[in-house]
Amino acid sequence: MSKLPAPSAKRVIADMKELARLTSNAQGAQRVAWGPVFRQAREWFRKKVKSELGLPVEVDAAGNQWVTLPGRRKDCVLVAGHLDSVPNGGWLDGCLGTLSALEVLRRHAAAGGPPVTLKLVDWADEEGARVGRSLMGSSAAGGSLNIEEVRHLKDRDGVSLPDALKENGVNLNTMLRAHKELKKIPAKAYLELHIEQGPVLEAMNKPTGVVLGTFGVERHLVRFTGQAAHSGSTPIPMRKDAFLAAAQFALQVREIGKKYSKPGANVVCTCGVVKVEPCIVTAVPGVCEISIDQRALNAKILARMLKDAKTAAAKAAKDNNVTFSWNKIWTIEPRLFDKKLIALGKEAVREITGDAPVLPSGPLHDAAEMVPHMPTVMMFAYSARGLSHCKEEDTPIKHLDATIRSFLLMADKVVAHTAKS
């Protein structure tokens, strides 16, 4: 067996730039899942795998692409990312993981093959940009996708999810077969590289961080109902202003976020949607709907935050003489990553950069769907100005180089650890 080549980021960066040229326009990346540019990106990827590794790309029932590099043992280490993007997205989001995973396979192939089997996964529709359901492919493989909950979804042009999938050779009704296939894999570890998509590493002036886990999410819609009335003739003490109740609630939600944020254990709370009825300048708002999105890495803290938010909604309704209802949109529990893999990731980052900060992930990632099934970890790259999901998304090349080399070294360590266990 040959010695593994030294970890290098050059091919990965060159691949990402090539993909960007192929699938972007002046507004940014256009690899929206299930569309023509997405298919173009995947065809480019399949040709690259075949020409450089001579391996087939297999597609499971959920549309996820798999590349297998057999090892001397059947035990598997999975390395993953996604090629799809949001409309007008950046050049790094998702594809950094997939193309770094490809480099993991290339290095081990050049050394004569890995001691354990490597499987690359290019997850389908991580972003959910077309119909609004994120983690589509990985949740199908993970077994958490509820087919009936997504069957009715349509894109902005009125194309249904089943029809969009069919155009890509995927049958919505059989997507969960991907879960049966995943369970057959003797998976011992799952590794994923992604840009941070936030400002924490930049604030620390660190190129790379190891991720502790993904935040749990409580996402709800609160509807305050008062009474619409003429804005000129209704005295303020006699009003039942639903918007003022929502405004009071939103301010309290901010305070809840501050209350539970501690050094090294921040939480986030957001009111991102506000809908007012009748929404005219001469009327007191009779109805106001407001969304709340709460996220934390600690499940007990998240539960307390939700309880406090419900208490705040009740007080806002009472103070403004309105009623309220509370409707769940979506929840997911915190998904903590594997301690041993985190330790190996920190070792790798320290060897490349000298320091290994750890941080949670506020955004969700495909890795969250793998936590119930195998030891999982992620690594983050510095995001310039904390920007993502836009054409301005970037990571300075020197930081990108350090992160990719750190990820490749982490993969080496995990493969070696798996081979010994």
C-alpha positions as CSV (number, residue, x, y, z in Angstrom):
1,M,0.0,0.0,0.0
2,S,1.2,3.5,-0.8
3,K,1.3,6.3,1.7
4,L,-1.6,8.7,1.6
5,P,-0.8,12.0,-0.2
6,A,-0.5,15.0,2.0
7,P,-3.8,16.8,2.5
8,S,-4.2,19.5,-0.1
9,A,-7.1,21.9,-0.9
10,K,-6.0,22.8,-4.5
11,R,-8.2,20.3,-6.3
12,V,-11.2,21.0,-4.2
13,I,-11.0,24.7,-4.7
14,A,-10.4,24.2,-8.4
15,D,-13.5,21.9,-8.6
16,M,-15.7,24.4,-6.8
17,K,-14.6,27.2,-9.1
18,E,-15.3,25.0,-12.1
19,L,-18.8,24.1,-10.8
20,A,-19.5,27.8,-10.1
21,R,-18.6,28.8,-13.7
22,L,-20.9,26.0,-15.0
23,T,-23.9,26.6,-12.8
24,S,-24.0,30.3,-11.8
25,N,-25.0,33.6,-13.4
26,A,-24.4,37.2,-12.4
27,Q,-26.8,36.7,-9.5
28,G,-25.1,33.7,-8.0
29,A,-25.5,29.9,-8.0
30,Q,-28.7,28.5,-9.6
31,R,-28.5,24.8,-8.6
32,V,-32.0,24.6,-7.2
33,A,-33.0,21.0,-6.5
34,W,-34.9,19.1,-9.1
35,G,-34.3,21.7,-11.8
36,P,-32.3,21.7,-15.0
37,V,-29.2,23.4,-13.6
38,F,-29.2,21.0,-10.7
39,R,-29.3,18.1,-13.1
40,Q,-26.4,19.7,-15.0
41,A,-24.4,19.9,-11.8
42,R,-25.0,16.3,-11.0
43,E,-24.1,15.1,-14.5
44,W,-20.8,17.1,-14.2
45,F,-20.2,15.4,-10.9
46,R,-20.9,11.9,-12.2
47,K,-18.5,12.4,-15.2
48,K,-15.8,13.7,-12.8
49,V,-16.2,10.6,-10.5
50,K,-16.0,8.2,-13.5
51,S,-13.0,9.9,-15.1
52,E,-11.0,10.3,-12.0
53,L,-11.9,7.3,-9.9
54,G,-13.5,4.9,-12.4
55,L,-16.4,4.4,-10.0
56,P,-20.1,4.4,-10.7
57,V,-22.5,6.9,-9.1
58,E,-25.6,5.1,-7.7
59,V,-28.8,6.9,-7.0
60,D,-31.1,5.7,-4.2
61,A,-34.9,5.9,-4.0
62,A,-34.8,9.5,-2.6
63,G,-32.5,10.8,-5.3
64,N,-29.3,10.8,-3.2
65,Q,-26.1,10.1,-5.1
66,W,-23.7,7.5,-3.6
67,V,-20.1,6.7,-4.6
68,T,-18.5,3.7,-2.9
69,L,-14.7,3.1,-2.6
70,P,-14.3,-0.4,-1.3
71,G,-11.9,-1.0,1.6
72,R,-10.3,-4.0,3.1
73,R,-13.2,-4.1,5.6
74,K,-16.9,-3.6,5.0
75,D,-17.2,-1.1,7.9
76,C,-18.0,2.3,6.4
77,V,-17.1,5.9,6.9
78,L,-19.5,8.3,5.2
79,V,-18.4,11.6,3.9
80,A,-21.1,13.9,2.6
81,G,-22.4,17.2,1.3
82,H,-25.0,18.5,-1.2
83,L,-24.8,20.0,-4.7
84,D,-28.1,21.9,-4.7
85,S,-28.2,25.6,-3.9
86,V,-30.8,28.3,-3.1
87,P,-31.6,30.6,-6.0
88,N,-28.9,33.3,-6.3
89,G,-26.8,31.4,-3.8
90,G,-23.1,31.3,-3.1
91,W,-20.2,29.3,-4.5
92,L,-19.5,27.3,-1.3
93,D,-22.7,26.3,0.3
94,G,-23.2,22.5,0.1
95,C,-20.7,21.8,-2.7
96,L,-17.8,22.4,-0.3
97,G,-18.8,19.2,1.5
98,T,-19.5,17.1,-1.6
99,L,-16.2,18.1,-3.3
100,S,-14.1,17.8,-0.2
101,A,-15.7,14.3,0.2
102,L,-14.6,13.5,-3.3
103,E,-11.0,14.5,-2.4
104,V,-11.2,12.1,0.5
105,L,-11.9,9.2,-1.9
106,R,-9.3,10.4,-4.4
107,R,-6.5,10.4,-1.8
108,H,-7.3,6.9,-0.6
109,A,-7.7,5.6,-4.1
110,A,-4.2,7.0,-4.9
111,A,-2.8,5.2,-1.9
112,G,-4.2,1.8,-3.1
113,G,-7.5,1.8,-1.3
114,P,-8.7,2.5,2.3
115,P,-8.6,0.1,5.2
116,V,-12.3,0.5,5.6
117,T,-15.0,1.3,3.0
118,L,-15.6,4.9,2.1
119,K,-19.0,6.1,0.9
120,L,-19.5,9.6,-0.5
121,V,-23.1,10.9,-0.3
122,D,-24.4,13.8,-2.3
123,W,-27.7,14.5,-0.6
124,A,-30.6,15.6,-2.7
125,D,-32.5,18.8,-1.9
126,E,-30.8,19.9,1.3
127,E,-32.0,23.5,0.9
128,G,-35.7,22.9,0.3
129,A,-35.6,26.0,-1.9
130,R,-38.1,24.8,-4.5
131,V,-41.0,23.6,-2.4
132,G,-40.0,24.7,1.1
133,R,-39.1,21.3,2.7
134,S,-35.4,21.2,3.7
135,L,-33.3,18.0,4.1
136,M,-35.5,16.1,1.7
137,G,-33.1,13.4,0.6
138,S,-31.4,12.9,4.0
139,S,-34.6,12.8,5.9
140,A,-35.9,10.1,3.6
141,A,-32.7,8.1,4.1
142,G,-32.9,8.8,7.8
143,G,-36.5,7.6,7.9
144,S,-38.0,10.8,9.3
145,L,-39.7,12.1,6.1
146,N,-43.5,12.0,6.3
147,I,-44.6,11.4,2.7
148,E,-48.2,12.7,3.3
149,E,-47.0,15.9,4.9
150,V,-45.1,16.9,1.7
151,R,-47.3,15.4,-1.0
152,H,-49.3,18.7,-1.4
153,L,-46.2,21.0,-1.7
154,K,-45.8,23.0,-4.9
155,D,-43.2,25.4,-6.2
156,R,-44.0,29.1,-7.1
157,D,-44.9,28.0,-10.6
158,G,-47.5,25.6,-9.4
159,V,-45.5,22.4,-10.1
160,S,-46.2,19.8,-7.5
161,L,-43.5,18.0,-5.6
162,P,-44.5,14.6,-7.0
163,D,-44.2,16.0,-10.5
164,A,-40.8,17.7,-9.9
165,L,-39.5,14.5,-8.4
166,K,-40.8,12.4,-11.3
167,E,-38.9,14.6,-13.7
168,N,-35.7,13.6,-11.9
169,G,-36.5,9.8,-11.8
170,V,-37.8,9.9,-8.2
171,N,-41.1,8.5,-7.0
172,L,-42.4,10.3,-3.9
173,N,-44.3,7.1,-2.8
174,T,-41.2,5.0,-2.6
175,M,-38.7,7.5,-1.3
176,L,-38.5,5.8,2.1
177,R,-36.9,2.8,0.5
178,A,-33.7,4.9,0.9
179,H,-34.0,4.4,4.6
180,K,-34.0,0.6,4.2
181,E,-30.8,0.9,2.1
182,L,-29.2,3.2,4.7
183,K,-29.9,0.7,7.5
184,K,-28.0,-2.0,5.5
185,I,-24.8,0.0,5.6
186,P,-22.4,-0.9,8.4
187,A,-21.8,2.8,9.0
188,K,-19.3,3.6,11.8
189,A,-18.9,7.4,11.2
190,Y,-20.4,10.3,9.2
191,L,-18.4,13.4,8.4
192,E,-19.6,16.6,6.8
193,L,-17.8,19.8,5.9
194,H,-19.8,23.1,5.5
195,I,-19.3,26.8,5.7
196,E,-20.5,28.3,9.0
197,Q,-23.1,30.6,7.4
198,G,-22.7,32.9,10.4
199,P,-20.1,35.4,11.9
200,V,-18.8,33.4,14.9
201,L,-15.5,32.1,13.4
202,E,-14.8,35.5,11.8
203,A,-15.3,37.2,15.1
204,M,-12.8,34.9,16.6
205,N,-10.5,35.3,13.6
206,K,-10.3,31.5,13.3
207,P,-10.5,29.7,9.9
208,T,-12.0,26.5,11.1
209,G,-14.3,25.1,13.9
210,V,-15.6,21.8,15.0
211,V,-19.4,21.5,15.4
212,L,-20.9,20.3,18.7
213,G,-24.3,19.6,17.1
214,T,-27.3,21.2,15.5
215,F,-29.8,23.3,17.4
216,G,-33.2,22.0,18.2
217,V,-36.0,24.1,16.7
218,E,-39.4,25.2,18.0
219,R,-41.3,26.9,15.2
220,H,-44.8,28.2,15.7
221,L,-47.4,30.6,14.5
222,V,-49.2,32.8,17.0
223,R,-52.6,34.4,16.0
224,F,-53.8,37.4,18.0
225,T,-57.5,38.2,17.4
226,G,-59.0,41.5,18.4
227,Q,-61.5,43.8,16.7
228,A,-60.9,45.8,13.5
229,A,-62.2,49.4,14.0
230,H,-61.8,52.9,12.4
231,S,-58.5,54.4,13.3
232,G,-60.0,57.9,13.6
233,S,-63.0,57.3,15.7
234,T,-61.9,54.5,18.2
235,P,-60.3,55.8,21.4
236,I,-57.0,54.1,22.2
237,P,-58.2,52.7,25.6
238,M,-61.2,51.1,23.9
239,R,-59.3,49.4,21.1
240,K,-58.6,45.6,20.7
241,D,-55.4,46.0,18.7
242,A,-54.1,42.7,17.6
243,F,-50.9,44.1,16.1
244,L,-49.9,45.8,19.4
245,A,-50.3,42.4,21.1
246,A,-48.0,40.9,18.5
247,A,-45.5,43.7,18.9
248,Q,-45.4,43.3,22.7
249,F,-44.9,39.6,22.2
250,A,-42.1,40.1,19.7
251,L,-40.2,42.4,22.1
252,Q,-40.6,39.8,24.8
253,V,-39.3,37.0,22.5
254,R,-36.1,39.0,22.1
255,E,-35.7,39.2,25.9
256,I,-36.2,35.4,26.1
257,G,-33.3,35.0,23.8
258,K,-31.1,37.3,25.9
259,K,-32.2,35.5,29.1
260,Y,-31.1,32.1,28.1
261,S,-27.9,33.1,26.2
262,K,-24.8,32.3,28.2
263,P,-21.1,32.5,27.4
264,G,-20.5,29.5,25.0
265,A,-24.2,28.6,25.0
266,N,-26.0,31.1,23.0
267,V,-29.6,30.6,21.9
268,V,-31.6,32.4,19.2
269,C,-35.2,33.6,19.0
270,T,-36.7,35.2,15.9
271,C,-40.1,36.6,14.8
272,G,-39.7,36.5,11.1
273,V,-43.3,36.7,9.7
274,V,-46.0,39.3,10.6
275,K,-49.3,39.4,8.8
276,V,-51.9,42.1,9.7
277,E,-55.6,42.3,8.9
278,P,-57.2,44.3,7.5
279,C,-53.8,45.9,6.7
280,I,-55.1,49.4,5.8
281,V,-53.9,52.7,7.1
282,T,-57.3,53.8,8.5
283,A,-58.1,50.6,10.5
284,V,-57.1,49.3,13.9
285,P,-55.6,45.8,13.2
286,G,-58.2,43.2,14.1
287,V,-56.0,40.1,13.5
288,C,-52.3,39.7,13.5
289,E,-50.3,36.5,12.9
290,I,-46.7,36.3,14.0
291,S,-44.2,33.5,13.7
292,I,-41.7,32.5,16.3
293,D,-38.5,30.4,15.7
294,Q,-36.6,29.4,18.8
295,R,-33.3,27.4,18.7
296,A,-31.0,26.0,21.3
297,L,-28.5,23.1,21.6
298,N,-29.8,22.1,25.1
299,A,-33.3,20.4,25.0
300,K,-34.2,21.5,28.5
301,I,-33.3,25.1,27.7
302,L,-35.3,25.0,24.5
303,A,-38.4,23.7,26.4
304,R,-38.1,26.5,29.0
305,M,-37.8,29.1,26.1
306,L,-41.0,27.7,24.6
307,K,-42.8,27.8,27.9
308,D,-41.7,31.4,28.4
309,A,-42.9,32.4,24.9
310,K,-46.4,30.9,25.6
311,T,-46.6,32.9,28.8
312,A,-45.5,36.0,27.0
313,A,-48.2,35.5,24.3
314,A,-50.9,35.1,27.0
315,K,-49.8,38.3,28.8
316,A,-49.6,40.3,25.5
317,A,-53.2,39.1,24.7
318,K,-54.5,40.1,28.1
319,D,-52.7,43.5,28.1
320,N,-54.2,44.4,24.8
321,N,-57.7,42.9,25.3
322,V,-57.4,40.3,22.5
323,T,-57.4,36.5,22.3
324,F,-54.7,34.3,20.9
325,S,-54.1,30.8,19.5
326,W,-50.9,28.9,19.2
327,N,-50.2,26.6,16.2
328,K,-47.1,24.4,15.7
329,I,-45.3,24.7,12.4
330,W,-42.4,22.3,12.9
331,T,-40.1,21.1,15.6
332,I,-36.9,19.0,15.8
333,E,-34.9,18.1,18.9
334,P,-31.3,19.1,19.3
335,R,-28.9,16.7,17.6
336,L,-25.6,16.4,19.4
337,F,-22.6,15.1,17.6
338,D,-20.3,12.2,18.7
339,K,-17.8,13.1,21.4
340,K,-15.0,10.9,20.0
341,L,-15.4,12.3,16.5
342,I,-15.4,15.8,17.9
343,A,-12.1,15.0,19.6
344,L,-10.6,13.7,16.4
345,G,-11.8,16.8,14.6
346,K,-10.2,19.0,17.1
347,E,-6.9,17.1,16.9
348,A,-7.0,17.6,13.1
349,V,-7.8,21.3,13.3
350,R,-5.1,22.0,15.9
351,E,-2.5,20.3,13.7
352,I,-3.3,22.5,10.8
353,T,-4.3,25.8,12.4
354,G,-3.0,25.6,16.0
355,D,-6.3,26.1,17.6
356,A,-9.7,24.3,17.4
357,P,-12.7,26.3,18.5
358,V,-16.0,24.5,18.9
359,L,-19.4,25.9,18.2
360,P,-23.0,24.8,17.6
361,S,-24.8,25.0,14.3
362,G,-27.9,27.2,14.3
363,P,-28.8,26.2,10.7
364,L,-29.9,22.6,10.2
365,H,-27.8,20.3,8.0
366,D,-28.1,16.8,6.5
367,A,-25.8,15.6,9.3
368,A,-28.7,16.1,11.8
369,E,-30.6,13.3,10.1
370,M,-27.7,10.9,10.5
371,V,-27.3,11.4,14.3
372,P,-29.8,8.7,15.2
373,H,-28.1,6.2,13.0
374,M,-24.4,6.6,13.4
375,P,-21.6,8.6,15.1
376,T,-21.7,12.0,13.3
377,V,-19.6,15.2,13.3
378,M,-19.3,18.3,11.2
379,M,-16.6,20.9,10.6
380,F,-17.2,24.5,9.7
381,A,-15.3,27.0,7.6
382,Y,-15.1,30.7,8.3
383,S,-17.8,32.7,6.5
384,A,-16.8,36.2,5.4
385,R,-19.1,38.7,7.1
386,G,-21.3,35.8,8.1
387,L,-23.0,35.8,4.8
388,S,-24.5,32.8,3.0
389,H,-27.5,32.1,0.7
390,C,-26.4,35.0,-1.5
391,K,-23.9,35.7,-4.2
392,E,-21.6,37.5,-1.7
393,E,-21.0,34.3,0.2
394,D,-17.3,33.7,0.5
395,T,-14.4,32.4,2.6
396,P,-10.9,33.8,2.2
397,I,-8.8,31.3,0.2
398,K,-6.2,31.0,3.0
399,H,-9.0,30.0,5.5
400,L,-10.6,27.8,2.9
401,D,-7.3,26.0,2.3
402,A,-6.8,25.5,6.1
403,T,-10.3,24.2,6.6
404,I,-10.2,21.7,3.7
405,R,-6.8,20.3,4.8
406,S,-8.2,20.0,8.4
407,F,-11.2,18.1,7.1
408,L,-9.1,15.7,5.0
409,L,-6.9,15.1,8.1
410,M,-9.9,14.5,10.2
411,A,-11.1,11.9,7.7
412,D,-7.7,10.2,7.8
413,K,-7.9,10.0,11.6
414,V,-11.5,8.7,11.6
415,V,-10.6,6.1,9.0
416,A,-7.6,5.0,11.0
417,H,-9.7,4.9,14.2
418,T,-12.4,2.9,12.5
419,A,-9.9,0.4,11.2
420,K,-8.5,-0.2,14.7
421,S,-11.9,-0.6,16.4
